[in-house]
Amino acid sequence: MQPPDKPPPRALLRNTLIALVASILLALGKLVAGLLGNSTALIADAVESLADALGSLVVWQALRVSARPPDDNHPYGYGKAEAVAALCVGILLFVAAALIVVESFQQLFTPHSPPAVWTLIVLLAVILIKEGLFRLLVRGAKCHASSAAHADAWHQRSDAMTSLAAFLGVTVAIWGPRATGIPELVYADEVAALIASGVIAITARHLARPALLELLDAAPHDLLPSVRQHAQAVPGVALVEKLTARKSGPGHLVDMHLHVDPTMTVADAHALQGRVKAAVRAAIPSVRTLLIHVEPAEPKTSAPTPPTPPAPPTAFMPGHAAAPPSH
C-alpha cells in the first residue's frame, strides 16, 4: 500500500509566499517606474515580474494539492500537481517573452527620448532583491526535492537576468548618445528588452521540458540501473527482468518483475518481495511505491548432446547364411 504523502514543509510554503508578495510589489514598482521614466525595458521587465507573481501563486497552490494523501479517485496521490505547476510557469514565461518582443519592436520604430536616470536605481534594487529570492527558493527546493519550488526559484533568477539586461540597456540609452554623439543608441533600451525576452524563453524551455516529460511518464533512465542493482543484490532474487519507473512529484513509482526459485512457496516469495522493497527504499528514498510481480525462474538449458551415429548395417548376401562369430 502506498504511504501517504507528507504535507509540504513550512519552509517551502513560507518561501513561496515571500516570493509571491515580493514579485507583486516589484512588478508594480517597475511598471510605475517604467511608465514615468520612459523605459520600455523596465515596462517589459514589469510584465515578466507579473508573470512571476502569477507563477508563484500557481506553485503555492500546487504544493498544497500535491501533499494530499491518495484517495479512491487518485490512488497514486497528487504528486503530479507539481509538474503541472512547473509546466504552467514555463508557459507563462513563453507568453511574457512574446509580449516583450512585440512591445520592443513597436518602440524600435517610434522616436522617443531616453529613459530617466533614476530608473537605473530602481533596476539595481530589483536585481539584488530577485537574486536574493532565487537563492532562498533554490535552497529549499534542493532540500525537499520539489520540482515546483525549483521552477519558482529559476523564475526569480530569470527575472533578475531580465532586470540586468534592462539595466545595461538603459545605461547605454541614457549615456550612449551623449558620450558618442550617436542618437540611435537611445534604442539600446529596446534592444535590452529583446535580449531579455530570449533569456526568458530559454528559462521557459528549461522548466517546461522536464515537467512535460514527467506528465508523460517518461522513464527516469538515471534511476533504473540503481534500482536494478539493489534489487538484484537481495538473496533469493534470480533475475530482475522487467523494470519500469515514473516520476510523480518528488518521488518515483516503480514496477518490476522478479524471477525466483520455482520451488519457492507463496509465503517465501511474499517475504522476499518485502526484503526487496526494504532494500530498494533504504538505498533510494525517492522510491515511494514498488510493485513487484514474481515469476518462476527458468532453468538454465545445457548444451544439447550430439546424437549417436547409427551402427553400419551388416552385409547380407541372398542364399548364404550369416557367418558365425569367430572365437
N, C-alpha and C positions, 0 to 999 in steps of 0.2 A: 504493500500500500504506500502511496506517495505521501511523504511527510508534508505538513502544511508549511507554506512559505512564512518566513519571519516578517514582521512589519518593517517598513523602511526605517533605517536608523534615523534618529532625531537629527544627526549631523547633516544627512543628505537633505532632509526637508528644510532644515534651517538655512543651509547654504543656498538651496534653490529659491527660498523666499527672499533672501538677501539679494540674490542676483535679479530676481523679478522686480523688486522695488527700485534697485539701483538702475536697471535698464530703463524703466519708465521715466524716472527723474532725469536721467542723462538724455534720453530721446527728446523729451520736452525741452530741455535746456539747449540742446544742439539745434532743434528746429527753430526756436525763437532766435538764437544767435545767428543761424544761417539766413533767416529772413531779414533780420535787422542789419546784419553785417554784409549782406550781398554776396554770400558764398554758396555756390552750387555744390561744392564738395561737402560742405558742412550740412546742407539740407539732405544730400544723398546719405550722408552718414547717419542723420537722424532717422531716415527711413529704415536703414539697416538696424538701428537700435530699437525701433518699434517692432521689427521682426524678432529681435532678441527678447523683448518683453513677452510677446505672444508665445515664443518658443519656450521660455521659462515657465509660463503658465501651463503649457501642454505637458512639459516634463513633470511639473509639480503634481498634476492630476495622474499622470502615468505611474509615478512612484506609489501613489495611493492605491491605484487599481491593481498594479502588479503584485501587491502584498496580500491580496485577498486569498483565502485558502481555497483549495479545489472544491468544486461542488458537482451536482449531477449534470449540469449543463457544460461545465468546464472541468472535466476530470483531471486534466493536466495543469490546472491552475491558470493564472492570468499573467504569466511571465512575459508573454509576447507583447503586452501593452507597452513595455519599454521600447521594443523595436518599432512599434507603430509611432511612438512619440519621436524617436530619433529620425524616422523617415519623414514625419511631418515637419520637423525642424529643418531637415535638408531641403524639402520642397519650398519652405518659406524663404530660405536663403537664395534659392534659384529665382524666386519671384522678386526678391529685393534686388538681386543683381540686374535683372531685366529692367526694373523701374529706374535704376540708377543710369543704365546705358541710355534709355530713352531720354531722360531729363538732361543728361550731359550733352548728347548730340543736339538737342534743341538749343542749348545755351552756346554751343560752339559756333552757331550761325547767327547769334544775336549779339550785337555790340553792347558792351556793358562796362562799368567801372570796376576796378579791383576790389577785393574784399577789404573790410575794415581790419586794422592792425590788431585790435583786441580779440578778434576771433582766434588768433594763434594761442592766446592764453586759455581760452575755452577748450581748444583741441588738446593742448598739453595736459590739462587736468583730466580730460576724458581718457587719454591714453593710459595715464598712471592708474586711474581707478579701474579701468577694464582689465589691465594686466593683473592687478591685484585680485579681481574677481576670478580670472582664469585660474590662477594658482590655487585659490581657495577651493574652487569646484573640482579641479582635476585631482587634487589630493584626496578629497572624499570619494570621488569616482573610482580611483585605483584601490582605495582601502576596502570598498564594499562591492567592487566588480559590477558597477552599474553602468550599462550602456547608455541609458537615458541621461544620467548625470554627466557622463563623459561627453555626450553630444552637446549638452548645455555649456560645458566648460569650453569646448572648441568654438562654440558660437560666440562666447565672450572674447576669445582670442581673435576671431575673425573681425569682430567689431573694433578691437584695438588696432589691428592691421589697417583697416579702412581709415581709422582716425589718424594713423601715422601717415598714410598716403595723402590724406587731406591736408595734414599739417605741412608736408613738403610742398604740395601743390599751391596752397595758399601763400606760403612763404615766397615761392617763385613769382606768383601772380602779383604780390604786393611790391616786392623789391626788384624783381627782374626788369620791368620796363624802366625803372629809374636808374638802375645800375648799368644797363646795356644799351638803353635807347631803343629797344625793340618792343613796340607796343603790343605785338601779338603774344608776348609772354603772359599777358593777363589771362589767356585761356589755359594756363597751366592748372588753374583751379578745376576746370572741366576734365583735363587730361588725368589729373589725380583721381577724380571720381571714376573715370573709366578703368584705371588700373585697379582701384579698389573693388570694382564690380568683378574683375577677373579673379581677385583673391577670394571674394565671397563665393563665386561659382565653384572654385576648386575645393573650398571647405565644404560646400554643399555636397559635392560628389563624395568627399571623404566620409561624410556622415551617412548619406543616403544608401550607398552601396552595401556596406555590411549589414545595415538594418534590413534592406530588401532581401539579402541572402538569408538572413535569419528567418524572415517571414516565409520564405520559400523552402524552408527546411534544408538548406544546403548542408552538406556533410562537413563537419569540422575535422579536416584531414590532419591537423596538428594534434588532435586529441586521440584519435583511434589507435595509433601504434602503442601509446602508453597504456590504454585500457586493455588491449590485447596482451601486452606483456605481463601486466599484473594478474590478469585472469588466468593466463596460461601457467603462471608460476604456482598456482594453488594445487597441492597434491590431490590427485584423483581426476584432474582435467586432462583428457587425452588430446583434445584439439578444440580450439576456438574457431568455429567455421565462419558463419555469417556474423558480421558486426556492423551495426549502423548506429548513428547518433545524430541528434539535432539540438540546437540551442534554443532555450526558452528563458529569456531574461538573463540573470547572472548564472543560471545552471544549465545542465545538459541532461537530456533524456536518452538513455542507451538501451538498445536491444541486441541480444547476442544468442547464438546457437552453440551449445556446448556438446561435445562428444565425450561420453563416459563409458566405463566398462559395461557391456551389455548385460552382465550378470548382476549388476548393482540393483538393490531393492529400491522401491519408490521412496522409502524413508531415507535411505542413504543418499539418494540423488537430491532429495529436498534439502538435506543437511549440507550437501556440497554446494548447492545454489547459495545458501546463506553464507557460507565461507567465502565464496567468490564475490558476492555483493559487499561483504565487510572489507575484503582486501582491496577492492577497486575503490570504494568510497573513502577508505582510510588514506589511500595514496593520492586520490584525485577528488578533493572536496567538492568540486563543481558538479560532479555526477549526482543529480538529485534522485533519479529513479533508474533502476537497472532491471529490465525484463529479460528473463533467461528461459530459453527453450532447450530442454535436454533431449539428446538423441543418442542411440546406441552407437558406439564406435565400431566401425567396420574392421574385421580382422585384416591384418596385413597379408596380402597374397604373395606366396612364394613363387619362385621361378618354375615354370612347368617342366616336368620330367620328360626328356625326349622319348618318343615311342621306341619300343624294342623292335628291330627289324625282323620280319618273319623268317623262319628257317627255310633254307633252299629245299625244293621238292626232291623226293627220292626218285632216281631214274628207274623206269619200268618198261620192259620190252614185252610185247604180246607173245604168248606161248612159252614164256620162260618164267620159272618160279624165282621168287626173290632169293638172292644168295643168303645163306645163313650167316649170322655174325661170326666173325673169326674169333678164336680164343687165343 
